[in-house]
Structures are given as structure tokens and as C-alpha cells.
Amino acid sequence: MSAIRRVIDEVRSFHWFVNLMILVVCIGAVASLLRFVYGLGVTTNLNDSYPWGLWISFDVVTAVPLAAGAFTLGAIVHCFNIKKLEPLVRPAIVTGFLGYSLVSVGLLLDLGQPQRAWHVLRYWNLHSPMFEVSMCIMLYTTVLFLEFLEPVAQKFGWKVSLRLLRWLEMPLAIAAAAISTLHQSSLGTFFLIAVDKLHNLWYNPLLPLLFWVSAICTGMCIIIIEATASHKWMGQPNEGVLLETLAKILPWTLGCYLGLRIYSLLFHAVGPFFDRPVLTLLFVLEVGIGFLLPFLMFCRKGVRENDRPRAMAAGLVIFGLVLNRFNVSMFGMMDPDNIYLPSLIESLVTLGIIAAHILFFVLIAKYFPIFEHHPETVDYSIPDPLFQGKGKDVQQTSH
């Protein structure tokens, strides 16, 4: 009883936002249980016309590139040897690990026979992009788990394991970059089979390359948003100088994406393009607001150097990525006479997954050393606004 009372007291000490996330996660868990009890047909609005709905469009197709900061930053720091960005790596790894773990949850929810998910390991279909993505997601989640073990070993003082994990940093970073490149692009390969279903504004043979480049752009923007929010709401150090470095890279990657997008429309896509006003509007919002505007913003030195405009520009890129993935996987394939709308349970499950990502990140940041420049000499007495000004109550074991 005393242990339960301590847990209750700890939860009561949390900020109201954290408690709200706990409530949303619980509601999402109940909705997930209803899906398994009553099945997909009763609890979702999926049908033969729309076998992929919100859970695939957001929980998988969108969540995977949103978790791309881990492999992007890992490659920048370890493969390109830009060591000054290393303080951003651990939070990015945590974000990636949580993102891919929750993608796996979304996949299990969407499968009609989730108890047969292990069949992908036994019955190999080497010609299927779904097989490639499934294997890569499992492998990359394992890599992220091994990378996440470093702060865990540090927290509990596992010195031998910590030395081993640090020795594996470079091989894991290379494996992460290679595996992520494969499955980020293969997500675009899925939709190449939708020749007569996906609208011409989005269907073209460069979809795999566009998916990969846009994931790199979004991965860096997620890191900017994450570090800015952690400084403002969790009392972490201001990483503005490091984020400015990422902001200097973004005009090049965004420019590359926009160039590829224009090239694909001019030389690889087949019209008509603007025959449906709603889709035209979505395209303008996606490309104009989601990619072109932040590209112009990041080209300005004043935006790159200041926290608020830099975070706003990063947020616009994330908006553009999310809208792009929905346009490709849902809106661009909708029949105007047969519109799909997610059910209440589908929506609650997705909200629960989003809340779980935020909640677990906050709790991991509270109890594990993921923000330190020099983990050996960390002082956890810094107040944490997100936990009502209470200092972190764990002490780091020096190694």
C-alpha cells in the first residue's frame, strides 16, 4: 500500500498537462481494448474501398518520418563527425525509439489478425515492400533500443555495459542510417501500385526518394521543436547555438526536396493536376505553407538565430510533412462519392498514441540522463517547470 501511495503522490505532483496526457492515454487504451474485443469491422469505418485509414495514415505513414530525427542526427554526428551536435543525439534517440515502438502498436491495432504478426519472420516475401518495411522497422526499433540503453546503463551505474554501448555508437549509427534509408523510401514505394487511385498531384515514380528526403527535413525540425519545448517547459539548457547549426542545413535539404517535387511534377507525373478544387487546395497548403514558406524563412539569418521564428519554421515543415503523408495515403485516393471518415474509436486510439509519446518522453526525461552535455558531472537539482518546480529526484552515478 505504501508503494501505491508513493506512486499516487508522485502523480499528484505532476503538472496538469502531464496528468492530462495520462488521462488521454488511459482513454486510448480502453478504445484499443474495444477494438480487440469487437474487431475492426465494428469499431472502425474501414471497408473494402478504404482498407487503410487513420491508423495507417498517421500512426504509421506519418509517425515513421516524424521519428526520423534519430537516424538523421546520428548520421550527422557520428558519420559526418559534427560532434558539437552530440548533446542533441540522446533526446532524438528517445523520440525515435518511442515513435517506432508506437508505430508497432499502431500496426498491431490495424492488422485483422494481429496474433499472426510473427508470420512475417517465417514466411518471407522478398518482392514485397511491405515485407521490407516490416523487417526494417523491427531491425531499426532494435537498434534504437540498444542506443537507448546507454542512458539506462548510465542511470543505474552499469559501467561495463556503458563502455560496450559507447563502443557500439558508430556501428549502430551506420546501421540506423542504412536501415532508415531503406524503409523511409519503401513507404513511398507502397503507393506506386495505386496507379489509377492516387491523384496525379502526388503519384509519380519518385515517391520513394521524396519520402526519404522529406523525412530527413522533418527529422531535423522535430529536433528543433523538441529542444525548444524542453528548454521552455522542462528547464533544460537552451541549445539555441546547436539548433542554429541545424537551421543552416535545412535550407539545403528543403531546397533539394522542393526541386525534386517540381521536377517530378514536370517530367514524371501525368495530368490533369488541378481538376479537383479540394485537392488543389491541399496541394497548395502542403507545398506552399509546409515547405516553400519555411524554406524562405530558414534562408534568413534572423530566423535561424532566434528561438521563436526558428521553431515556427520547423513547425511549418512538420505540418507540411503530415499533410503530405495524409494527401498520399488518404485524401489523394478518396472517391468523392464515397468519403471515409475515421470512427470515434479510431480517433481516440490515435490521440492516445500521440499522448503516450509525449508522456513517455517527459517521464524518461525526468528520470533518465538524456539532456546532458557531460553526463558524468550532471546535477539533477535544476528545477523542472513541467513537474511544478520540483527538482529531479535521482542522482547520477559517476563512471
Buried (B, 14 or more C-beta within 10 A) or exposed (E): EEEEEEEEEEEEBBBEEBBBBBEBBEBBBEBBEBBEEEEBEEBBBBEEEBEBBBBBBBBBBBBBBBBBBBBBBBBBBBEEEBEEBBBBBBBBBBBBBBBBBBBBBBBBBBEEEEEEEEEBEEEEEEEBBEBBBBBBBBBBBBBBBBBBBBBBBBBEEBEEBBEBBEEBBEEBBBBBBBBBBBBBBBBBBBBBEBEEEBBBBBBBEBBBBBBBBBBBBBBBBBBBBBBBBBBBBBBBBEBBEBBBBBBEBBBEBBBBBBEBBEEBBEEEBEEEBEEBEEBBEBBEBBBEBBBBBBBEBBBBEEBBBBBEBBBBBBBBBBBBBBBBBBBBBBBBBBEEEEEBEBBEBBBBBBBBBBBBBBBBBBBBBBBBBBBBEEBEEBEBEEEBEBBEEBEBEEEBBEE
